[in-house]
Amino acid sequence: MQLSADGKTLLNVDENDIIDGSYQIPAGITTIGAGAFSHCSSLQTITIPVGVTTIGAGAFSHCSSLQAITIPAGVTTIDNGTFAKCSSLQTIVFPAGITAIGARAFSECRSLQRITLPAEVTTIGIGAFRGCRSLQRITIPAGVTTIANTAFINCTNLQTLILPAGIEITGYSVFPGCDKLTSIIIDNDNQAELEQMTASLSKQFKSKVILKSLFDEVIRLQDKQLARILFSPQTNQIYRFFHFDTRYVSMVNIEDEKKQMLEKTCTTLSEEIFCHINIQGADANRYYQKAKVLVGREPWPKTHEELRCYEARLIKIVTKCIKQAEDIQAAIEEIPIASPTAPA
């Protein structure tokens, strides 16, 4: 470890200073110098104490095992390359008061799935989130006025970006490599400003722009229609096992008296139970997952006038999936059941 002459700046930390993946910053430190922890590949966790107000450029760059970090109140800028290539970084907590995200600040943070930027942020620098391949959604605060070139380049799993009104997108290279970006949501109902902002985007992304009010309505419609599957008991995989005309239960060899009791119990089993199971296990419901994929492929409406047609398409998709489940159940119930053969 190396400190400045006045003991207030942490200049350098090497691997030998890190114990069991952790490092404790000495009391009295107000500045973490540029590159202070750079390439400390064994650093997994660190607590930055209150009192630190400055974190230098590249301070934690290439800390490939660092998983989470909390920035203390008082820090106002995430400097250039501060967390660049922290490939295991999943969580970062910002204080209120951060105003700028520097160039390449989170470049190649490949495990970062989500990030919440403070409302005070006004600037996002060049390549700030470059190559954040796990990032799926980000909301840009209302105070941000400029997004620089390549800010989100190669965020290959970025799907949703929410932008404030009046934001300036500098150049045509903000989103290259964001092939899964389906929605650029503008929190602005002023059509003239919307068209001006859309014009600043490259051709690939012009069709992705949607008003925030319209986006909220689309999400509401999607949730409403997909919920119909979860509230259809026939879509539950175990539903058929509780209907005694099916081949599965009829083949169980049990005593008559117990069989009568079992039939009586199961035939009064509330269908709400299957709906509850569906809701708790939506990820395992094949009809729900199929409908979700098909709904996701539908082009989003660009105007409120197109919304009605979009809703009709969703209704058709979900109705078809529910009917498929009902038809399979009906087909099973129609299969004749062979009488058990008496033992010789």
Sequence and secondary structure as in RCSB ss.txt:
>XXXX:A:sequence
MQLSADGKTLLNVDENDIIDGSYQIPAGITTIGAGAFSHCSSLQTITIPVGVTTIGAGAFSHCSSLQAITIPAGV
TTIDNGTFAKCSSLQTIVFPAGITAIGARAFSECRSLQRITLPAEVTTIGIGAFRGCRSLQRITIPAGVTTIANT
AFINCTNLQTLILPAGIEITGYSVFPGCDKLTSIIIDNDNQAELEQMTASLSKQFKSKVILKSLFDEVIRLQDKQ
LARILFSPQTNQIYRFFHFDTRYVSMVNIEDEKKQMLEKTCTTLSEEIFCHINIQGADANRYYQKAKVLVGREPW
PKTHEELRCYEARLIKIVTKCIKQAEDIQAAIEEIPIASPTAPA
>XXXX:A:secstr
 EE TTS EEEE  GGG BTTEEE  TT  EE TTTTTT TT  EEE  TT  EE TTTTTT TT  EEE  TT 
 EE TTTTTT TT  EEE  TT  EE TTTTTT TT  EEE  TT  EE TTTTTT TT  EEE  TT  EE TT
TTTT TT  EEEEETT EE SS SSTT TT  EEEEE   HHHHHHHHHTS HHHHTTEEEHHHHHHHHHHHHHH
HHHHHT GGGSTTGGGG TTSHHHHT    HHHHHHHHHHHHT  HHHHHHHHHHTGGG HHHHHHHHHHHHS  
 SSGGGHHHHHHHHHHHHHHHHHHHHHHHHHHHHS         
